[in-house]
Amino acid sequence: MNSKTLRKVSLFALVYFSMSFLFAGGTITGTVKYEGKVPPMKALKMASDPICDGKHQNAPARSEWLIVGKSGELKNAFVWIKKGAAGNKAAPKEHAVLDQNGCIYSPHVLGVQVGQVVDILNTDGTLHNVHAMPKLNSEFNVAMPKFKKKKEVTFTKQEMMFPIKCDVHPWMKCYVAVVNHPFFDVTGEDGTFEISGLPAGTYTLEVWHEKLGTKSVSVTVADGATKTVDFTLTKPKKKKK
């Protein structure tokens, strides 16, 4: 390759990478926090199944319906683009995973895309019964004996949020969201979320929590820019009779 051709190739590469950065899509990031008194999470009573109970000898497993950090950071909040994102995105080839480990569903809140394969695992070596209870997608109720280590499932319709429980172990419960685009996230221990690759535009961003309800805001993002949106959730007031 002569020097003139090399310069053209280098110039093309520079323009290509510059344009890729410029139109890389926008990002929404932030933190979800809880404001209010944090009740203690009760220990789960697993004595009915010695295998379950035996996996928590050092410390008892506890309920996960409100996991809050020292500064109010809220775990297990589902954040997603409710309006404005183009739907029917191709499902990722990477499988989502829902594990039954220590007779607890992990993760407690799971987001998947329409058509994405979900691997439901049984790493406990005991009988589980996976009972999904959606309203729009097909319900299923299947036994997973100790020798059945994996079951693959897919969901074909967008649906917010539905529970999956275990009919053998009544304390086992998790929540699944099925979205027709990839713009969602679930907060971890630090309460943070990040949704990237958004085309420039205005969106409705919503946060969901199983006990604290939902909250939404309008957010405008630009290509290559990051927008910070923080949420604070509180315990819903009891309705007057």
N, C-alpha and C positions, 0 to 999 in steps of 0.2 A: 504494500500500500504506500503510494507516494505521499509527500508532505501535504499537498493540496487536498487530496482526498481525506487524509487524516484530520485536517482542520475542519472540513465539512462534517465529518462524523462527530468530532468533538463538539462542534457548535450545535448539531442536531441533538446530541445527548444532553447538553446544557439546557437547551430550550425545553426538551421533553421533561426533564426532572424539575425544572422551574414551573412548568405548567402543571405537573402532577402535584407539586406542593400547593400551588395556588388554588387548585380545584380538588383538594384532598377531602373536602367535606368538613362540616362543622362538628363541634363536640359540645355536649352538655354534661357538666359535672357538678357535683354538689354533695351535701351531707343531709341525712335525715336524722332528726333528733326527737326525743320524747320529752315532754314537759309535764311533770306531775309526780305524784308519789308512786314509787315502784314497789309493787307487792312482791313478796318472796315467792319464788317458783317452787311449788311443792315437789317433793321427791316422788318419783313414779313407783308404784307398788308392782313389782315384777315377780313376786314369790310364787305365783301360779305356774311359772315356767322356770325351772332351775337353770336352764341354759341362759336365758335372758338375765336372770338375777346374778348368775356367776360372772357375767361380763362387767359388772359394776361393783366389784368388791371393794375397791379403793375409795370410790365416791359414788353415791347414788345418782342415777340419771334423773334429770328434772324436766318439768314442763318447759316448752320453748315458745309459748304464746306471747311472751314479752321479754325479750332479751335486750337489756339496756346497759351501756357503758358508764364509766365514772362521770362523764360530762354529758350524759343524755344520748349518746350515740345509739341509734336504733338498728338492730340487726333484723334480717328477714323482712324488710320492706321491699315490695316490688315496684319498680319505677319504669314507666314505659311511655312511648309516644302514643297517645290515645287518638289524636286526630292530626291529619296533615301528612302522614307518611304513606307512600305508595305501598299498597298491599300486594299479596301474591308473589313475594320474593321467593326464589328457589331455596328449598330447604338445604341447610348445610349437610355435607357428607359426614361430618363428625357427629357421633352419637351423644345424646344427653344421657346422664346416668342418675338413677335413683336407687340408692343402696339401702338395704335393710341390715343395719349393723348395730349390734348391741340392742336389738329389738326396738330400734328407733329409725325412722326414715331420715335419710341424709341425702340431699339437703331438705330442710323443713319447708322451704319455698323454692319451687323450680319453675323457670321459664323456658319454653321450647318454641320452635317455629312449627307452623302447620306442615305436616309431612315429615318432620324430623324423627328419626328413629330414637326411641328412648329405651335404654337398657335398664330393666328392673333387676337388680341383683339381690341374691340371698347369700350373705356371707356368714350367717349366724349358725348354720347347721341345725336348725330347728324348723318346724312347720310354720309357714306364714300363709296368709290368705289375702291377696291383693285385691281390694275392692275400690275401683275408681267410680266416682259418682258425678260425672258431668251431666249437663242438661242438653247441650247441643251436639256433643260428640257421643259416640257409642259407649254405653256403660259396660264394664267388664268386672268379673268376679272370679278370680282364678286361684287355685291352691298352688303353693310353692313348697313342696316337701323339702326336707333337708338336702336331698340329692339333686334338686333342681336349682342350679346356681344362677340362671339368667333367663329372663323372658323379654322379648322385643315387642314393643307396641308403638303405634303411631296414632296421631290425632289429626283429623282432616278438616276441622273447622276452628276458626278463631273463637276462643272462649275464655272469659275472665270469671273468677278463679274458681276452681272446683277441688273438693277434697278427695284424697285417696286415703283409705284406712285399712287396717288389718282386722278381719273379723275374729281372729284367734286371740290377738292381744289388743284389747280395747283402748289402751292408751296410745297406740300408734296411729298417727295422723299427720298428713302433710297437705300442701296445697300446690296446684299446678296451674299455670297460665299458658295458654296456647295462642300465639301471636302470628299474624300473617306477614310480618316483617321482622328484621333483626334488631330493631331499636328498643332494647329493654335491658334491664340489669336488676340484680338483687343485692341489697346492701349486706355487707359483712359485719364483722365485729366492730369496725371503726365507723359504721354508718354511712360510708361513702358509696357513690355510684358514678358510673361514667357511660355515656351513650355517644358513640363516635360514628363518623362516616355519614352524617346527615347532610343531604343537599341543602343549599341555602333556602331559607323559608321560615315561615311562622308555624309553630306547632302547639298543640295542647299536650302538656307534660303532666302525667298523673302518677301519684304515689298511692299504693294500697297497702294496708296492714290488716291482718285478720281480726284484730280487736279494736283498732283505732280508726277504721274506715278509710275513706279516700280524700284526697285533696288534689286540685289541679290548678295549673297556671298556664298562661300563654307565654311562649318563649320564641324569640326571633334569633336565628343563628345565621352567620355568614360563612362562606367557604373559607376554610383554613383558620377559623377563629374558634375560641372556646368561651362558652357562656357558663357562668356559675349560678346555680339555682339551689337554694337550701330550703328544706321543709322542716316545720315543727309540727308534730302531731300531739294531740292531747286526748284524754279519755272522753269519749262522747257522753254528753249529759243524758241522764235518764229521761225518757219521755213522760210527761205528766199524764196520768190516767184521766 
